[in-house]
């Protein structure tokens, strides 16, 4: 038990050191990028550091599998140089039994990432988007979902428009049973439009079967107009509406099931969010597979030679699994393969292949 705790501590320390190195490098790169992007807006070094501090966790979370394989390689190389692996084997422990401790640690850390880091990264991503919009845009458009349907907000210096629809098409450009509430720059409502349907065209909403109320009149119902067709200026685009749903990674794993339900209730496809949720649930297995891949190539005594070559093979194997996972995610998002297959096949394949390699090396 004591020996297992020692190896778990060594593994966590190695992963932590690699994580710290990546965090420092990515912070510097992102700060330079923020200064370049907002230099003409007079952004200070402190503000750039603040933006980077909220932006880097998301990028760091996405490359966690690579961080784990570098940490695992560091662990096994350190144990090989100190001949601790030889001592463990001489004590009667097989290589596979020794690996139980770091793999268990990887699985526990993966669960920690899902339960704790995922919500934190989602929160920092949302805050970064808010800060980025504050620096980059004067106008804003926001989309949200609720049991009452789909809500959109568009606005500029001329005022704001709040849009509510019971449902929409998959692109979000055709709304049904839609209501428009128009506000002036001071925030006072001036018009209300209710319609059966509204289609987003370049620069405007094309509204059909509408009724318009002038809220500035003493009796809006008396002056209300029935309109067969009308238009309402809009700066929204199809891409802008779809982007307003946000990256699934910006939604906490705890809030994701409810968000998927609201998305589908509003008439949108939640396939990408379902794929992301399953990939998050498969993350512990993926991190454990990275430990096994690194062990398959680097858990050997230094006297055997070709250490650099084996390290290169381990890194290439880790990158191959990482890119296979991303490729499977794309196929899953596009509906080319089932959601479960897209999320779980890369880590399961990695575990089976690495175990096969380890069994061959250990037992011949």
Secondary structure, DSSP 8 states (H G I E B T S, - for coil): -HHHHHHHHHHHHHHHHHHHHHHHHHHHHHHHHHHHHHGGGT--HHHHHHHHHHHHHHHHHHTHHHHHHHHHHHHHHHHHHTTHHHHHHHTT--HHHHHHHHHHHHHHHHHHIIIIIHHHHHHHHHHHHHHHHHHH-SSEEEEEEETTEEEEEEEETTEEEEEEEEEE-TTS-EEEEEEEEEE-TTS-EEEEEEEEEEEEETTEEEEEEEEEEETTSSSTTTT-EEEEEEEEE----HHHHHHHT--GGGS-HHHHHHHHHHHHHTT---HHHHHHHHHHHTHHHHHHHHHHHHHHHH-S-GGG--HHHHHHHHHHHHHHHHHHHHHHHHHHHTTSS-HHHHHHHHHHHHHHHHHHHHHHHHH-
